[in-house]
Amino acid sequence: MGRLAALTTLLALLCSVTCCQAEGYGYGYPGSGGGYPSPSPTPPAPTPSGAGLAVGFYRDACPNAEAIVRDVVEKAVEQNPGVGAGLIRMLFHDCFVQGCDASVLLDPTAANSQPEKLSPPNSPSLRGFEVIDAAKAALEAACPGTVSCADIVAFAGRDASAVLSDGRADFDMPAGRRDGRVSSANDALQFLPPPSFNLSELAANFAAKGLDADDLVVLSGAHTVGRSHCSSFVGDGRLNASTSDMNPALAASLRSQCPANPTAANDPTVVQDVVTPSKLDSQYYKNVLNRNVLFTSDAALLKSGQTAAAVVLNAFVPGLWEQKFAKAMVKMASIEVKTGANGEIRRNCRVVN
């Protein structure tokens, strides 16, 4: 019966999406009072990624490197699962801006008062910086000047995934990245895909980073953990009973938790997955099908036959999403990496050497 229901749902979706336009979707970021600036109409061509990375990169130079990072991440995530969601998001936000080079970790300085971490998509919502600091300190004590901050971010994203999925989304993460020396808040605004993108714009943004439509659907599944500020979805009419396609029960619950006009001083957070909020699992895709998702960008995955079919498969084929998520994370973590002399190994992840 379960397979029959899944096939029925898939057929219904494929029949319906052929007459649907890819609607615009957007949600503000905390304190934005608006949205991201208009994106460039033509994204840059994909850059070759991943050259020079290898599984077990630190096997000789720092044999316990990955174990050290995992120990720090496990302790932090077990204490607060939300930190795990933040570490997964951190890898995404790092890799889409300047490549996977830990540029998102750099603090403001007199020479650069507006690094990526202060950009509206990252501030104040991005979490987990203290976990990266703790892992770096432990690594510097064990193997000084050996493990890059960029690799720590990649390992931490992998390890958080493993903990939050109870080991179902655990995988080898190639390493060998070097740390970048440039970090710009404007770059974060330019390259992080804004939630106001419609489905075709979002797909083009991912394609510019060498990621395809299936990667887009798979990586969106990370919305199965963590919390969101109300400002991220209230402003786009998601809670409007007359216009929104959100499940009415969820919309009513959110209206009771969120102010009608969130501000920086009054912007509560709510769970992103109302069924399994602290588990990295495929429940997200069932939520998409049941209209139990916060963001219009999540609901937009049903707006094309290709992405809708992927949603159904991820929802109903046991273990499929976890397998795809592992591959997509590794693929994302190889975007525009810096290796060798193209970067450095920071002594402190918050400042360049």
N, C-alpha and C positions, 0 to 999 in steps of 0.2 A: 504493500500500500504506500509506503514511503516513497519508493521510486516512482510509482505511478503519479503520486501527487507532485513530485518534483518535475516530471516530464510535462504534466498538465500545466503547471505554473510556467515552465519555460516556453511552451507553445503559446500560451496566452500572452506572455511578455513579447515574444517575437512578433506576434500578430499586431500587438498594440503599438510597438515602438516604430513600426514602419511609417506611421502617419504622425509621429511626434517630431517637433523641432527640438534641437538641443537648446534648452532655455538657459538664459543667463542665471547665474547664482552667485550669491555673495554674502559674506558676513563680516562685520567689522572686527577690529581687534581692540583690546581694552584701551579705552581712552582716546580712540581715534576720532570719534565724531564724524566719521565718514568712511573712507575705504582706501585701498591702495591706489596709487596713481595709475593712469591708463598704461597698459603694457605696450611694448613695441609690437607693431602689427606683424612683423616677420622675425621669428626667433632665430638666433644664430645656428649655424650648422653644428651637428654633433661633433664633439671632440673625442678622438681615440682615448680610451680609458683603460686603466688597469695594468699598463705595461710596467714591469719591474716589481709587481706584488707577488708574494708567494705564501702559501700556507706553511707555518712553522718558521717564519722568517727569523725569529729570535732564538731558534733552537740552540745555537752555539753561543751567541753573544750574551743572551740573558734567558737561560732555559726555563725559568719560572715566571716569565713575564706575563703570559696569559693567565696563569693560575693566580698571580698576585692581583690582577685586575678583577678577575671573577670573584675572588674572596671579598674584595671591597664592595663590588656591585651587589653580590648576594646579600650581604649584611644590610646595605642601605635599602634595597628593594623589599626585603622581608620586613623591615621596620616600617616602610612607607611605600606601598605599591605605586603611588603616584610618581615617585622619583623614577621608577622604571619606565613609565610611560614617557616621562620627560627625557630620559636618555635615548630612547628610540627616536623621539622627535628631534633631539639634538643632532643625531647623525644625519637625518634628512635635511635639516636646516643648514648644517655645515656643508654638506656635499653639493647642494644646489647653488651655493654662493662661493666662487673662487675654487670650486672643487673640494674634495675631502682633505682639508689641510689645517683643520683646527682654528681657522680664522674666526669662528664664532666664539671662541674662548677669550679673545684678546680684550683686555680692559681699556677704558679710555685713558689717554695720556695727554700731556700738553701738546704734543705734535699731532695727535689724532683724537679729537674729543668725541667723535661719533663713529665708533666701531659697530660691527654687525650686531653685537649683543644688545645695543641700545636702540636698534631699529624697531619700529612698532610691531612687526611680526614676531619679534623675540622678547620684547620688554613690555610688561613685566612677566610674561607668561612662561618663558622658557625656563626649565628647571634642570637640576642635576650638576651644576657647576662644581659644587662642593665635593661631589663624588669623584669627579675627574681630578680635582686637586688632591684628594686623599690617595687615589691610585697613583698619581704622578709622584707624590712624596714617597710612597712605599717603593716604587720602582727606582727612584733616584738613590734611595738607601741601598737597594740591592745591586743595581747596575747603573751607576751614574752616567748620564749623557748618552744613553743607548736607545731608549724607547721613545718614539715621538708622541706628542700629544694627539696628533691625528690618528695614530693607531690606537691610542687609548680610547678615543671617542668611538672608533669602529668596534673595538673589543667590547666596550661598555654597552653599545647598542645591541650587540649579539647576546651578551650575557643577560641583560635585562629581558630580552625576548625569551631566553631559556628559562629564567626564573618565573616570569609571568605566565608562561605556557606549561609549567610543570614539566619542562624538558621536551615538549613536543615540537618546539621550534628552536632547536639547538643545531649549530652548524659550524663548520670550519670557516674562519674569517682570514683571508689572505692579509698580509701585512707588508710593510716596507715603505709606507707613506712618509713624506717629510712635511714639516710644519711650514705654513706660509707666513709671509711678513706683512701682508696687506689685509686690511679689514675695514669695510666701509658700510655704514648704515644704508646709504643709497643703493649699494649693490644688493643688499638683502631685499629692499623694496623692488628692485628691478628683476631679480632672478627667482625669488621664492614665488611659487604660483599663488596668486591671490585668490581668495574664495569667491570673488566676483566673476572669475572666468566661467564661461559656459563649457560644456563638455569638450567641444572641439578645440577651444583655446587651451584647456587644461592638457588635453592630449598632445597638442603642439608643444607646450612647455616641457612636458616630459620627454617628447621626442628630441628636443634640442639638447637634452642631457643623455641621449642614447637609450631612453626607456620607452617601451611600447605601451599600447593600450592595456594589455594584460598586466604589465607591471603597475600601471596606474590603479587598476582595480585591486590588485593584490596588496599594494602598499597602503591603499585607503583602509584596508582592514585593520591597520594599527589604531584606528578610531574605536576599536573595541575596548581600549583601556584609557584611563585618564579622565580628566575633567575639562570642562570648557567654561569660559566666562560667558555670561548671558549676552554680553554685547556682541559675541561672535555669531549670534543667529537671530536675535530679537529685531535688529534693524532691517533685515531683509524680508520681513513679513511672514516668517515661518510660523508665528503664533496667531496669525490672523485667521479666524475660523472660516471666513468667507472666501479666502483665496489660497490658503495653504493646503497641500496634500498630506500634511503630517497626520498621523493617527490622532483623532480628536482627544482620546484619553491622555496621550502624552502631551499634546498641546495644552490641555487644561492643567495638567500637573506642572508644566513649565511656567505657565502664566501665574501660578501660585508661588513660584520660587523666584521669578525674575521681575525686576521693575520694568515698567513699560518703556522707560527711557534710561537705560543704564548710563552711569557716569563713572569716572575714575574713582570717585568716592563711594559709589554704590553699584558694584558690578559683581554679584555673587557668582559662584561656580556651581555647575551641576555635572553629574556623571554623563559620560558620552554613551555608554552602553547600559541601558536600564535593566538588563537581564543578568549579565555577568560583568559587572563594572571593573573588577580587579583581575580579570583573567584575559590573557591574550589567546583568543580562540576564534572560531568561525561564526560565532553567534552574530557578529556584526552583519553578516550577509543575510541572515534571517531577519534581522532588524530592518535592513534596507527593503526587503520584500514586503515586510509588514508595516512599512512607513513609520517605523519607530527609530528614526534617526534625527539628529539635531539639525544638521546642515543641509542646505539645498544642494551643495556639492555632493553629498552622499546620495541624496535622492536622485541626482542627475545620472547616476550610474545605470539607471533603468531607461535612459533616454535614447539608447542605441541598441540595436540587436546584439552587437558584439559584446558590449560591456554587460548588458542584461543577462546574456547567456553565461558569462563568466561569473556573475553574481550567483546565479542559480547553482552552478557546479560547485562553487566554493561553499555554498550553504549546505548542500546535501551529500557531497561525496566525502566520507570521513577521511581526514588526514591530508586531503588534497591541498587545502589552503596553507597549512603549515609547511608542506613541501615547497610550494611555490613561494611562500614568504621568505624562506631561507635563501632561495636562489635570487629573489628580487633584492633582498638586503645586500647580498654580496655584490650584485651587479651595481646597485646604487652606490655602494661604498668604494667603487672603483672609478667614479666619475672624476675626470680631470685631475687625477692625483699628481702630486709632485714627488719626484724621487731623486735620489742622489744629490747633486749640487744644485738642483732646482729649488731646494728648500733647506731647512735646518732642523735640528732636534733641540727644541726649547728646553732650557733648564727649569723654567717656570711657565706653565701653560698660559698664564694670563699676560705675559709680556714677551716681546721678541728678545732674542739674545743681544 
